[in-house]
Amino acid sequence: MFERFNRRLDADLIDYVEEELDIEGFNREMMKYLLWYNVERGLMD
């Protein structure tokens, strides 16, 4: 289960955020991704 999440995280967020962000910027993007992953993506299943 965690491997699948990590693979999605890498493909969906880390590869998407190609520009260099500071840690605060990356954390903001991570929060947006987690909200999408846990709420909106669940509605699509």
N, C-alpha and C positions, 0 to 999 in steps of 0.2 A: 504494500500500500504506500509506504513512504517513498519507495523508489519511483513509483508512478507519479506521485506529487512532485518529487524533485525533478523528474524528467519534464513534466509540464511546466514547472517553474523556470527551468532552463530554457525551454523552447518558447514559452509565452512571454516571459519578462526579461530575463537576462539577455537573450539574443535580441529582443526587441529594443531594449535600452542600450543602444550602441554608443551613444554619446557618453562622455565621462561625466558622471554626477558626483557631487560630494555626498557624504554619508547621509545628510539630511534629505537631499534630493532623492537618493535611492530609497530611503525609508518611506518617503511619501509615495513613490511609485509602487513599492511593495505593499503598502496599505491599500492602495487602489486595487492592486491585483488581488489581494486576499479578499477584499469585499466582493469583487467580481467572481472570484473562484468559489466562494462560499455561499453567495446569495444568487447572483444573476445566472451563473453557469448551472446551478442546481435547478433553476426554473426551466432550463432548456432540455433537461434530461427527461 
